[in-house]
Amino acid sequence: MKVLVPVKRVIDANVKVRVKADQTGVELTNVKMAMNPFCEIAVEEAVRMKEAGTATEVIVVSAGAQQAQETIRTGLAMGADRGILILSEASLEPLAVAKLLKAVVEKESADMVLMGKQAIDGDNNQTGQMLAALLGWPQGTFVSKIEKADGGLKVTREVDGGLENVALKLPAVVTVDLRLNQPRYASLPNIMKAKKKQIDTMTPEDLGVDASPRLTVLKVVEPPARKAGVKVADVAELIDKLKNEAKVI
Ligand code: AMP
């Protein structure tokens, strides 16, 4: 089974994000970038499937600027076999990414796409669902467990009310949640080995996809600063403040 893992380069989860002075977006200059944490979980799972003999090849693919190659190398150092960079300097919306991924899936004849449920920069949570719809494939989203079942997969989804088990026929799209696994750190020898692994570069034009944006960002602003809390002496004072100051009860 050939598994494709789309990975996105985002601002490192530990960095405090700042809005640009002109309010057109967030500051990216000299900011530490990393692989989206949910994509790391997807790579880890794909590599485990390879180690277990369920997957035959794991391909990491990223769409973005040239630097997205670093993110692909991280996936290769974790154990993926090869990478694909879809080079685009323009900002890519989920629908454009889904169309690009569809083209790669078809080009590679992949049997499964294992991806993050969400990228922590745009928090869109759209790409996997759109990709499944474009391909006409079944989808398992917010997945915290994956098992190989007869002719397909059995996945456990994290839903509001608890856990839901779903049987999927292959080929399928699976988007992963936080509790699926704990991604490994790449060892130094594997980082060195990853430098020699193949990364093919292509453009949206090569894939026959119009990736131009359809949305316009009007303005990006910081969330309002939270007011400092106050300590209350007793329950009576708390009730009084909730009633008369916050007016929530
Ligand atoms: P989103 O729908 O933007 O929240 O992203 C969900 C998932 O789609 C991510 O975790 C990635 O697996 C994939 N994805 C989104 N954008 C890209 C991109 N530019 N390149 C590769 N994969 C992406």
py3Dmol code that shows the C-alpha trace and the ligand (Angstrom):
import py3Dmol

protein = """\
ATOM      1  CA  MET A   1       0.000   0.000   0.000  1.00  0.00           C
ATOM      2  CA  LYS A   2       1.408   3.359  -1.094  1.00  0.00           C
ATOM      3  CA  VAL A   3       0.756   6.055   1.519  1.00  0.00           C
ATOM      4  CA  LEU A   4       0.908   9.762   0.722  1.00  0.00           C
ATOM      5  CA  VAL A   5       1.435  12.146   3.644  1.00  0.00           C
ATOM      6  CA  PRO A   6       0.816  15.853   2.966  1.00  0.00           C
ATOM      7  CA  VAL A   7       2.833  18.015   5.385  1.00  0.00           C
ATOM      8  CA  LYS A   8       2.585  21.758   5.922  1.00  0.00           C
ATOM      9  CA  ARG A   9       5.303  24.177   7.028  1.00  0.00           C
ATOM     10  CA  VAL A  10       3.889  26.458   9.697  1.00  0.00           C
ATOM     11  CA  ILE A  11       5.120  28.792  12.441  1.00  0.00           C
ATOM     12  CA  ASP A  12       6.599  26.647  15.229  1.00  0.00           C
ATOM     13  CA  ALA A  13       3.919  25.901  17.850  1.00  0.00           C
ATOM     14  CA  ASN A  14       6.129  27.407  20.595  1.00  0.00           C
ATOM     15  CA  VAL A  15       6.502  30.810  18.901  1.00  0.00           C
ATOM     16  CA  LYS A  16       4.319  33.726  19.986  1.00  0.00           C
ATOM     17  CA  VAL A  17       2.636  34.812  16.759  1.00  0.00           C
ATOM     18  CA  ARG A  18       2.643  38.548  16.004  1.00  0.00           C
ATOM     19  CA  VAL A  19       0.429  40.454  13.598  1.00  0.00           C
ATOM     20  CA  LYS A  20       2.260  42.539  10.957  1.00  0.00           C
ATOM     21  CA  ALA A  21       2.147  46.298  11.471  1.00  0.00           C
ATOM     22  CA  ASP A  22       0.119  46.760   8.251  1.00  0.00           C
ATOM     23  CA  GLN A  23      -2.451  44.132   9.439  1.00  0.00           C
ATOM     24  CA  THR A  24      -2.172  42.103   6.215  1.00  0.00           C
ATOM     25  CA  GLY A  25      -1.134  38.901   7.993  1.00  0.00           C
ATOM     26  CA  VAL A  26       1.228  37.565  10.618  1.00  0.00           C
ATOM     27  CA  GLU A  27       4.964  38.259  10.859  1.00  0.00           C
ATOM     28  CA  LEU A  28       6.994  35.482   9.173  1.00  0.00           C
ATOM     29  CA  THR A  29      10.386  37.200   8.856  1.00  0.00           C
ATOM     30  CA  ASN A  30      13.014  35.551  11.080  1.00  0.00           C
ATOM     31  CA  VAL A  31      10.335  33.410  12.719  1.00  0.00           C
ATOM     32  CA  LYS A  32      11.102  29.761  13.543  1.00  0.00           C
ATOM     33  CA  MET A  33       9.074  27.435  11.298  1.00  0.00           C
ATOM     34  CA  ALA A  34       8.363  23.720  11.754  1.00  0.00           C
ATOM     35  CA  MET A  35       6.213  20.881  10.482  1.00  0.00           C
ATOM     36  CA  ASN A  36       2.560  21.274  11.501  1.00  0.00           C
ATOM     37  CA  PRO A  37       2.185  19.072  14.643  1.00  0.00           C
ATOM     38  CA  PHE A  38      -0.769  17.090  13.223  1.00  0.00           C
ATOM     39  CA  CYS A  39       1.263  16.369  10.069  1.00  0.00           C
ATOM     40  CA  GLU A  40       4.068  15.003  12.294  1.00  0.00           C
ATOM     41  CA  ILE A  41       1.559  12.578  13.797  1.00  0.00           C
ATOM     42  CA  ALA A  42       0.498  11.525  10.274  1.00  0.00           C
ATOM     43  CA  VAL A  43       4.131  10.923   9.217  1.00  0.00           C
ATOM     44  CA  GLU A  44       4.753   8.909  12.398  1.00  0.00           C
ATOM     45  CA  GLU A  45       1.717   6.712  11.718  1.00  0.00           C
ATOM     46  CA  ALA A  46       2.700   6.141   8.086  1.00  0.00           C
ATOM     47  CA  VAL A  47       6.242   5.175   9.118  1.00  0.00           C
ATOM     48  CA  ARG A  48       4.821   2.770  11.732  1.00  0.00           C
ATOM     49  CA  MET A  49       2.639   1.236   8.993  1.00  0.00           C
ATOM     50  CA  LYS A  50       5.761   0.764   6.876  1.00  0.00           C
ATOM     51  CA  GLU A  51       7.594  -0.818   9.812  1.00  0.00           C
ATOM     52  CA  ALA A  52       4.622  -3.133  10.409  1.00  0.00           C
ATOM     53  CA  GLY A  53       4.615  -4.162   6.733  1.00  0.00           C
ATOM     54  CA  THR A  54       1.201  -2.571   6.003  1.00  0.00           C
ATOM     55  CA  ALA A  55       2.638   0.250   3.894  1.00  0.00           C
ATOM     56  CA  THR A  56       5.115  -0.388   1.108  1.00  0.00           C
ATOM     57  CA  GLU A  57       6.120   3.221   0.451  1.00  0.00           C
ATOM     58  CA  VAL A  58       5.628   6.490   2.324  1.00  0.00           C
ATOM     59  CA  ILE A  59       5.784   9.708   0.290  1.00  0.00           C
ATOM     60  CA  VAL A  60       5.706  13.115   2.002  1.00  0.00           C
ATOM     61  CA  VAL A  61       4.380  16.003  -0.061  1.00  0.00           C
ATOM     62  CA  SER A  62       4.334  19.695   0.741  1.00  0.00           C
ATOM     63  CA  ALA A  63       2.958  22.623  -1.225  1.00  0.00           C
ATOM     64  CA  GLY A  64       4.569  25.965  -0.624  1.00  0.00           C
ATOM     65  CA  ALA A  65       7.723  28.017  -1.012  1.00  0.00           C
ATOM     66  CA  GLN A  66      11.192  26.508  -1.548  1.00  0.00           C
ATOM     67  CA  GLN A  67      11.722  26.330   2.242  1.00  0.00           C
ATOM     68  CA  ALA A  68       8.947  23.712   2.456  1.00  0.00           C
ATOM     69  CA  GLN A  69      11.731  21.365   1.358  1.00  0.00           C
ATOM     70  CA  GLU A  70      13.080  21.551   4.952  1.00  0.00           C
ATOM     71  CA  THR A  71       9.719  20.254   6.189  1.00  0.00           C
ATOM     72  CA  ILE A  72       9.870  17.419   3.658  1.00  0.00           C
ATOM     73  CA  ARG A  73      13.410  16.576   4.885  1.00  0.00           C
ATOM     74  CA  THR A  74      12.059  16.356   8.449  1.00  0.00           C
ATOM     75  CA  GLY A  75       9.520  13.770   7.235  1.00  0.00           C
ATOM     76  CA  LEU A  76      12.276  11.881   5.397  1.00  0.00           C
ATOM     77  CA  ALA A  77      14.432  11.898   8.553  1.00  0.00           C
ATOM     78  CA  MET A  78      11.491  10.406  10.481  1.00  0.00           C
ATOM     79  CA  GLY A  79      11.476   7.508   8.009  1.00  0.00           C
ATOM     80  CA  ALA A  80       9.472   8.461   4.912  1.00  0.00           C
ATOM     81  CA  ASP A  81      10.925   7.113   1.644  1.00  0.00           C
ATOM     82  CA  ARG A  82      10.799  10.110  -0.685  1.00  0.00           C
ATOM     83  CA  GLY A  83       9.354  13.574  -1.034  1.00  0.00           C
ATOM     84  CA  ILE A  84       7.471  15.801  -3.452  1.00  0.00           C
ATOM     85  CA  LEU A  85       7.614  19.592  -3.321  1.00  0.00           C
ATOM     86  CA  ILE A  86       4.846  21.487  -5.097  1.00  0.00           C
ATOM     87  CA  LEU A  87       6.555  24.801  -5.518  1.00  0.00           C
ATOM     88  CA  SER A  88       4.360  27.882  -5.153  1.00  0.00           C
ATOM     89  CA  GLU A  89       5.372  31.251  -3.752  1.00  0.00           C
ATOM     90  CA  ALA A  90       1.722  32.379  -3.677  1.00  0.00           C
ATOM     91  CA  SER A  91      -0.362  31.695  -0.585  1.00  0.00           C
ATOM     92  CA  LEU A  92      -2.419  28.511  -1.030  1.00  0.00           C
ATOM     93  CA  GLU A  93      -5.970  28.060   0.208  1.00  0.00           C
ATOM     94  CA  PRO A  94      -7.306  24.618   1.286  1.00  0.00           C
ATOM     95  CA  LEU A  95      -9.234  24.096  -1.970  1.00  0.00           C
ATOM     96  CA  ALA A  96      -6.102  24.803  -4.024  1.00  0.00           C
ATOM     97  CA  VAL A  97      -4.045  22.445  -1.833  1.00  0.00           C
ATOM     98  CA  ALA A  98      -6.736  19.756  -2.146  1.00  0.00           C
ATOM     99  CA  LYS A  99      -6.702  20.075  -5.962  1.00  0.00           C
ATOM    100  CA  LEU A 100      -2.891  19.863  -6.016  1.00  0.00           C
ATOM    101  CA  LEU A 101      -2.926  16.819  -3.732  1.00  0.00           C
ATOM    102  CA  LYS A 102      -5.573  15.139  -5.899  1.00  0.00           C
ATOM    103  CA  ALA A 103      -3.289  15.531  -8.913  1.00  0.00           C
ATOM    104  CA  VAL A 104      -0.360  14.015  -6.974  1.00  0.00           C
ATOM    105  CA  VAL A 105      -2.514  11.140  -5.668  1.00  0.00           C
ATOM    106  CA  GLU A 106      -3.519  10.295  -9.239  1.00  0.00           C
ATOM    107  CA  LYS A 107       0.030  10.676 -10.577  1.00  0.00           C
ATOM    108  CA  GLU A 108       1.404   8.373  -7.859  1.00  0.00           C
ATOM    109  CA  SER A 109      -1.587   5.962  -7.768  1.00  0.00           C
ATOM    110  CA  ALA A 110      -1.567   6.243  -3.967  1.00  0.00           C
ATOM    111  CA  ASP A 111      -3.790   3.889  -1.936  1.00  0.00           C
ATOM    112  CA  MET A 112      -4.177   6.092   1.103  1.00  0.00           C
ATOM    113  CA  VAL A 113      -3.682   9.715   2.119  1.00  0.00           C
ATOM    114  CA  LEU A 114      -2.769  10.168   5.772  1.00  0.00           C
ATOM    115  CA  MET A 115      -2.772  13.815   6.822  1.00  0.00           C
ATOM    116  CA  GLY A 116      -3.239  16.274   9.680  1.00  0.00           C
ATOM    117  CA  LYS A 117      -6.790  17.110  10.755  1.00  0.00           C
ATOM    118  CA  GLN A 118      -5.828  20.764  10.777  1.00  0.00           C
ATOM    119  CA  ALA A 119      -2.925  23.123  10.185  1.00  0.00           C
ATOM    120  CA  ILE A 120      -2.251  25.263  13.261  1.00  0.00           C
ATOM    121  CA  ASP A 121      -1.668  28.445  11.242  1.00  0.00           C
ATOM    122  CA  GLY A 122      -5.003  28.885   9.431  1.00  0.00           C
ATOM    123  CA  ASP A 123      -6.929  26.377  11.633  1.00  0.00           C
ATOM    124  CA  ASN A 124      -8.951  25.594   8.521  1.00  0.00           C
ATOM    125  CA  ASN A 125      -9.637  21.879   9.041  1.00  0.00           C
ATOM    126  CA  GLN A 126     -10.773  21.645   5.409  1.00  0.00           C
ATOM    127  CA  THR A 127      -8.084  20.164   3.184  1.00  0.00           C
ATOM    128  CA  GLY A 128      -8.628  16.469   4.003  1.00  0.00           C
ATOM    129  CA  GLN A 129     -12.394  16.692   3.609  1.00  0.00           C
ATOM    130  CA  MET A 130     -12.089  18.594   0.311  1.00  0.00           C
ATOM    131  CA  LEU A 131      -9.509  16.135  -1.000  1.00  0.00           C
ATOM    132  CA  ALA A 132     -11.740  13.138  -0.190  1.00  0.00           C
ATOM    133  CA  ALA A 133     -14.665  14.834  -1.949  1.00  0.00           C
ATOM    134  CA  LEU A 134     -12.592  15.684  -5.037  1.00  0.00           C
ATOM    135  CA  LEU A 135     -11.268  12.118  -5.250  1.00  0.00           C
ATOM    136  CA  GLY A 136     -14.641  10.550  -4.449  1.00  0.00           C
ATOM    137  CA  TRP A 137     -12.895   8.524  -1.701  1.00  0.00           C
ATOM    138  CA  PRO A 138     -14.211   7.603   1.756  1.00  0.00           C
ATOM    139  CA  GLN A 139     -12.838   9.714   4.595  1.00  0.00           C
ATOM    140  CA  GLY A 140     -12.100   9.121   8.268  1.00  0.00           C
ATOM    141  CA  THR A 141     -11.501  12.414  10.074  1.00  0.00           C
ATOM    142  CA  PHE A 142     -10.167  13.231  13.607  1.00  0.00           C
ATOM    143  CA  VAL A 143      -8.757   9.725  13.857  1.00  0.00           C
ATOM    144  CA  SER A 144      -7.102   8.449  17.047  1.00  0.00           C
ATOM    145  CA  LYS A 145      -6.654   4.785  16.043  1.00  0.00           C
ATOM    146  CA  ILE A 146      -6.098   3.037  12.706  1.00  0.00           C
ATOM    147  CA  GLU A 147      -6.313  -0.722  12.179  1.00  0.00           C
ATOM    148  CA  LYS A 148      -6.034  -2.707   8.977  1.00  0.00           C
ATOM    149  CA  ALA A 149      -9.277  -4.591   8.371  1.00  0.00           C
ATOM    150  CA  ASP A 150     -10.443  -6.923   5.596  1.00  0.00           C
ATOM    151  CA  GLY A 151     -10.092  -4.988   2.346  1.00  0.00           C
ATOM    152  CA  GLY A 152      -9.837  -1.673   4.133  1.00  0.00           C
ATOM    153  CA  LEU A 153      -9.340   0.115   7.426  1.00  0.00           C
ATOM    154  CA  LYS A 154     -11.099   0.375  10.750  1.00  0.00           C
ATOM    155  CA  VAL A 155     -10.592   3.823  12.261  1.00  0.00           C
ATOM    156  CA  THR A 156     -11.624   5.354  15.565  1.00  0.00           C
ATOM    157  CA  ARG A 157     -12.800   8.964  15.349  1.00  0.00           C
ATOM    158  CA  GLU A 158     -12.747  11.449  18.205  1.00  0.00           C
ATOM    159  CA  VAL A 159     -16.171  13.080  18.164  1.00  0.00           C
ATOM    160  CA  ASP A 160     -17.843  15.413  20.663  1.00  0.00           C
ATOM    161  CA  GLY A 161     -19.772  12.659  22.418  1.00  0.00           C
ATOM    162  CA  GLY A 162     -16.871  10.167  22.625  1.00  0.00           C
ATOM    163  CA  LEU A 163     -15.391   7.728  20.112  1.00  0.00           C
ATOM    164  CA  GLU A 164     -16.860   6.501  16.838  1.00  0.00           C
ATOM    165  CA  ASN A 165     -15.616   3.425  14.938  1.00  0.00           C
ATOM    166  CA  VAL A 166     -15.843   3.599  11.167  1.00  0.00           C
ATOM    167  CA  ALA A 167     -14.970   1.024   8.515  1.00  0.00           C
ATOM    168  CA  LEU A 168     -13.392   2.508   5.392  1.00  0.00           C
ATOM    169  CA  LYS A 169     -12.801   0.883   2.037  1.00  0.00           C
ATOM    170  CA  LEU A 170      -9.447   1.668   0.449  1.00  0.00           C
ATOM    171  CA  PRO A 171      -8.405   3.937  -1.167  1.00  0.00           C
ATOM    172  CA  ALA A 172      -9.270   6.452   1.552  1.00  0.00           C
ATOM    173  CA  VAL A 173      -8.324   9.757   3.147  1.00  0.00           C
ATOM    174  CA  VAL A 174      -7.591   9.708   6.891  1.00  0.00           C
ATOM    175  CA  THR A 175      -7.002  12.874   8.927  1.00  0.00           C
ATOM    176  CA  VAL A 176      -5.313  12.382  12.277  1.00  0.00           C
ATOM    177  CA  ASP A 177      -5.984  13.728  15.750  1.00  0.00           C
ATOM    178  CA  LEU A 178      -3.618  14.393  18.652  1.00  0.00           C
ATOM    179  CA  ARG A 179      -3.974  11.099  20.513  1.00  0.00           C
ATOM    180  CA  LEU A 180      -3.101   8.797  17.586  1.00  0.00           C
ATOM    181  CA  ASN A 181       0.578   8.519  18.539  1.00  0.00           C
ATOM    182  CA  GLN A 182       3.643  10.303  19.904  1.00  0.00           C
ATOM    183  CA  PRO A 183       5.866  11.279  16.939  1.00  0.00           C
ATOM    184  CA  ARG A 184       9.506  10.219  17.149  1.00  0.00           C
ATOM    185  CA  TYR A 185      12.501  12.525  17.120  1.00  0.00           C
ATOM    186  CA  ALA A 186      14.674  11.960  14.070  1.00  0.00           C
ATOM    187  CA  SER A 187      18.050  10.512  15.044  1.00  0.00           C
ATOM    188  CA  LEU A 188      21.247  12.078  13.715  1.00  0.00           C
ATOM    189  CA  PRO A 189      22.060   9.101  11.423  1.00  0.00           C
ATOM    190  CA  ASN A 190      18.516   9.317   9.997  1.00  0.00           C
ATOM    191  CA  ILE A 191      18.865  13.080   9.451  1.00  0.00           C
ATOM    192  CA  MET A 192      22.072  12.361   7.501  1.00  0.00           C
ATOM    193  CA  LYS A 193      20.386   9.567   5.516  1.00  0.00           C
ATOM    194  CA  ALA A 194      17.448  11.860   4.708  1.00  0.00           C
ATOM    195  CA  LYS A 195      19.794  14.253   2.887  1.00  0.00           C
ATOM    196  CA  LYS A 196      20.281  11.592   0.216  1.00  0.00           C
ATOM    197  CA  LYS A 197      16.593  10.733  -0.236  1.00  0.00           C
ATOM    198  CA  GLN A 198      14.872  11.892  -3.414  1.00  0.00           C
ATOM    199  CA  ILE A 199      12.681  15.007  -3.517  1.00  0.00           C
ATOM    200  CA  ASP A 200      10.922  15.755  -6.818  1.00  0.00           C
ATOM    201  CA  THR A 201       9.848  19.325  -7.443  1.00  0.00           C
ATOM    202  CA  MET A 202       6.831  20.297  -9.542  1.00  0.00           C
ATOM    203  CA  THR A 203       4.641  23.364  -9.932  1.00  0.00           C
ATOM    204  CA  PRO A 204       0.839  23.782  -9.917  1.00  0.00           C
ATOM    205  CA  GLU A 205       1.136  24.355 -13.704  1.00  0.00           C
ATOM    206  CA  ASP A 206       2.929  21.004 -14.120  1.00  0.00           C
ATOM    207  CA  LEU A 207      -0.017  19.391 -12.317  1.00  0.00           C
ATOM    208  CA  GLY A 208      -2.548  21.313 -14.421  1.00  0.00           C
ATOM    209  CA  VAL A 209      -4.055  23.049 -11.372  1.00  0.00           C
ATOM    210  CA  ASP A 210      -5.138  26.671 -11.077  1.00  0.00           C
ATOM    211  CA  ALA A 211      -4.085  27.425  -7.498  1.00  0.00           C
ATOM    212  CA  SER A 212      -4.932  31.126  -7.537  1.00  0.00           C
ATOM    213  CA  PRO A 213      -6.663  32.421  -4.385  1.00  0.00           C
ATOM    214  CA  ARG A 214     -10.437  32.898  -4.213  1.00  0.00           C
ATOM    215  CA  LEU A 215     -10.527  34.570  -0.831  1.00  0.00           C
ATOM    216  CA  THR A 216      -9.328  38.039   0.183  1.00  0.00           C
ATOM    217  CA  VAL A 217      -8.056  38.698   3.687  1.00  0.00           C
ATOM    218  CA  LEU A 218      -9.435  42.074   4.698  1.00  0.00           C
ATOM    219  CA  LYS A 219      -7.551  42.583   7.937  1.00  0.00           C
ATOM    220  CA  VAL A 220      -5.694  40.582  10.577  1.00  0.00           C
ATOM    221  CA  VAL A 221      -5.824  41.907  14.156  1.00  0.00           C
ATOM    222  CA  GLU A 222      -4.528  40.779  17.555  1.00  0.00           C
ATOM    223  CA  PRO A 223      -7.213  39.350  19.850  1.00  0.00           C
ATOM    224  CA  PRO A 224      -8.181  41.832  22.609  1.00  0.00           C
ATOM    225  CA  ALA A 225      -5.863  41.584  25.635  1.00  0.00           C
ATOM    226  CA  ARG A 226      -7.422  39.661  28.512  1.00  0.00           C
ATOM    227  CA  LYS A 227      -8.226  41.707  31.610  1.00  0.00           C
ATOM    228  CA  ALA A 228      -6.407  40.717  34.802  1.00  0.00           C
ATOM    229  CA  GLY A 229      -8.387  38.488  37.182  1.00  0.00           C
ATOM    230  CA  VAL A 230      -9.399  39.424  40.752  1.00  0.00           C
ATOM    231  CA  LYS A 231      -9.363  37.384  43.934  1.00  0.00           C
ATOM    232  CA  VAL A 232     -12.577  37.219  45.897  1.00  0.00           C
ATOM    233  CA  ALA A 233     -12.800  36.695  49.657  1.00  0.00           C
ATOM    234  CA  ASP A 234     -15.741  34.286  49.674  1.00  0.00           C
ATOM    235  CA  VAL A 235     -18.585  32.747  47.670  1.00  0.00           C
ATOM    236  CA  ALA A 236     -20.932  35.616  48.544  1.00  0.00           C
ATOM    237  CA  GLU A 237     -18.554  38.124  46.960  1.00  0.00           C
ATOM    238  CA  LEU A 238     -18.150  35.879  43.891  1.00  0.00           C
ATOM    239  CA  ILE A 239     -21.922  35.661  43.404  1.00  0.00           C
ATOM    240  CA  ASP A 240     -22.235  39.399  43.883  1.00  0.00           C
ATOM    241  CA  LYS A 241     -19.571  40.124  41.250  1.00  0.00           C
ATOM    242  CA  LEU A 242     -21.053  37.637  38.754  1.00  0.00           C
ATOM    243  CA  LYS A 243     -24.482  39.196  39.246  1.00  0.00           C
ATOM    244  CA  ASN A 244     -23.721  42.889  39.442  1.00  0.00           C
ATOM    245  CA  GLU A 245     -20.367  43.383  37.629  1.00  0.00           C
ATOM    246  CA  ALA A 246     -20.114  40.630  35.013  1.00  0.00           C
ATOM    247  CA  LYS A 247     -23.929  40.382  34.806  1.00  0.00           C
ATOM    248  CA  VAL A 248     -23.712  36.714  33.769  1.00  0.00           C
ATOM    249  CA  ILE A 249     -26.138  35.293  36.354  1.00  0.00           C
TER     250      ILE A 249
END
"""
ligand_1 = """\
23
AMP
P -6.018 22.680 6.927
O -7.207 22.201 6.172
O -5.343 23.883 6.306
O -6.309 22.907 8.400
O -4.894 21.527 6.851
C -5.173 20.174 7.132
C -4.061 19.291 6.610
O -3.950 19.452 5.192
C -2.650 19.574 7.127
O -2.412 18.968 8.382
C -1.794 18.948 6.022
O -1.746 17.538 6.171
C -2.600 19.289 4.764
N -2.106 20.549 4.169
C -2.636 21.787 4.308
N -1.908 22.695 3.625
C -0.884 22.011 3.038
C 0.221 22.348 2.208
N 0.433 23.611 1.814
N 1.051 21.356 1.802
C 0.850 20.081 2.173
N -0.165 19.695 2.958
C -1.021 20.631 3.393
"""
view = py3Dmol.view(width=600, height=400)
view.addModel(protein, "pdb")
view.setStyle({"model": 0}, {"cartoon": {"style": "trace"}})
view.addModel(ligand_1, "xyz")
view.setStyle({"model": 1}, {"stick": {}})
view.zoomTo()
view.show()
